[in-house]
């Protein structure tokens, strides 16, 4: 048998009530003179079995006094007596029962009414009464009864304490109890009248609604209750009203809020690696749960990514971080006097609470009552600034738990700001390094017009390894290169700088593009092997490069690619096409050879060299990006600077995941009036003829003052060619920014500069050429070599 009945079977009538208990009547001799149906139901004996017989037959053998004597004493009592007896059931069981003997006459000679019930049922009923008594007088759960018109009828002790006396609210509507309160659970109607109407109408209870307000007995502190509503029915099953259960969960609710706030802070604060955004993130997390407004004051050095100053007065020369505006983040200068609580917090490195602070520096005060909490931003090395948590709608001062929470938020923000400061410093250093390694200005040359754009990756990604270069070569030619190093950061920028310098050095050797990339590939592979032996593999393993040479005399362009996207060409007629260049493997991988692609470009053609950051991102396929750039080049008659702007403005908006480098060149051609060619048979007499033709051509160009020097250079170069060649010798004069003298032959032997001794009969020719020219050198072709020299035009 269960000790307590189920909730649905609860009956608040006493088990000894005459409507429920087993009842019998005894005469003064203890014989049974009346036997009710309830007694038969309890013990199983029929009236025929017991009427007229002594009641002692129903008693089990008790301990203590004799059975008859005890029963006689109970029957002859002048007032009701209660005891516990063991009764014999008809089926042989023994039932422990609570029995009450009530005399029907004062004279003690009349009959006695006996009422009995099971002891366990009586104990259960008494426990229920004790529970109800506790709920009414001792429970911390507030119980309030409302009638069908939703007016207060009764409240227990907890409700009485919260209301400061429930009697003054009896008969008043529920809305009068907490006029400024509100439900903060949004899964039901927020209005209390609507909730009560719903419960009264449908009978559906509403459980666990969170309600926030100020109790009349404690108006200075905001509380949160968990409220439940249940309908009450009368004996006929009609709605009698409803009752409300309310439990003050303020401490638990605020603890949950603090925990959820810390979880949000862990996800949001410091995720951006940006000082300004991190300062805004702590405000986004703390408002409005902890404060109505959060202000962050930082030194300018921290905002700029530098080490915070030490030894200065607390609160001196700070910048207040304001929220995001359409123009970005806004700052304003602020400083605190030494006696202010802000300065005290910075000086002691501890939080300071000020319930009625003065007007904030800079005129940002408010006359409305408010409470402030000042918390310093601390790291192991220095104080980064100050966070101000301000309340205005809730004037309650910040309690110990809220102070602890604010300190935790400030610590997280300090770590995020310091990490952002360090990252900003490293990113700025990497960006300065990268920009210093890129061309600071493009050299003057006549082969092409040039425009370029370089966009670094988003600051969260870090600077990359894109590079480009324009390299003047011999014979008025120009070398054009663009490349990309996989990865970001200082290492990628340093690798880019080494590779760009290597490409420039190899280009000045007058190597054709395929040969240059082959040698560069060998150097990168060697560099990667040396890094692999000593530690991590160098970023150069992911290098792509494109190198091209354009000759303005022949309008011939030759290029080769090491894993880099081919250029896009827009000819003078406006047609645009992607080069048929098949890229070779990226540098450092070896394998397939690099191949040259030759193309004749008409004067005025526009060629676009680019890295993948211009045409590809996470949201756009590279083919779509190439088509977009090709569409821009259809405007090839526009100035190159405008074309660059058009190309970058068509890029997808948003943060750049990779560097973007664009190099646009518009080709030129040197006309016949700037070039003079002469084929000479390999005969010694042709040297004098070459000098004569040189002097004549210089006179036509108005450069007669160079005749002696140019004749000397031509004489030495032609003599060298005739001496070692087996076929005709070609002499070319080019008037450009300088005077170029070139002599080509079919020999592959390289001339070497040496200083002749006093008794040597030869060996002074190239030495003289080197002395009178500003540059000279040798380049090789498929049919031989060309020795060239450049003479400065006065």
Secondary structure, DSSP 4 states (H G I P E B T S, - for coil): --SS--GGG---S-TTSTTTSEEEEE-TTSBEEEE-HHHHHHH---HHHHTTSBGGGGB---SSS-HHHHHHHHHT-SS-EEEEEEEE-TTS-EEEEEEEEEES-TTS-S-EEEEEEEHHHHHHHHHHHHHHHHHHHT-SSEEEEEETTSBEEEE-HHHHHHHT-GGGGTTSBGGGTSTT-EE---SS-S-HHHHHHHHHHH---EEEEEEEEEETTEEEEEEEEEEEEEEEE-TTS-EEEEEEEEEE-HHHHHHHHHHHHHHHHHHHTTSS--HHHHHHHHHHHHBTTTBSEEEEEEEHHHHTTSPPP-SSPTT-SEEEEEEEETTEEEEEEE---TTSHHHHHHHHTS-EEETT--PPTTT---SS--EEEEEEEE-SS-EEEEEEEEESS--PPP-HHHHHHHHHHHHHHHHHHHHHHHHHHHHHHHHHHHHHHS-SSPPP-SSEEEEEEEEPPPTTT-----EEEEEE-GGG-EEEEEEEESS-SHHHHHHHHHHHHHHHHHHTTT--HHHHHHHHHHHHHHHHHHHHHHSSPPGGGGEEEEEEEEETTTTEEEEEEEBPPPPEEE-TTS-EEE-----BPPBT---SPP--EEEE--TT-EEEEE-HHHH--SSS-HHHHHHHHHHHHTTTTS-HHHHHHHHHHTSPSS--SS-EEEEEEEE----GGGEEEEEE-S-TTHHHHHHHHHHHHHHHHT-GGGHHHHHHHHHHHHHHHHHH-SS-EEEEEEESSEEEEEEEES--PPP---PPPTT-SS--HHHHHHHHSSEEEEEEETTEEEEEEEEE--
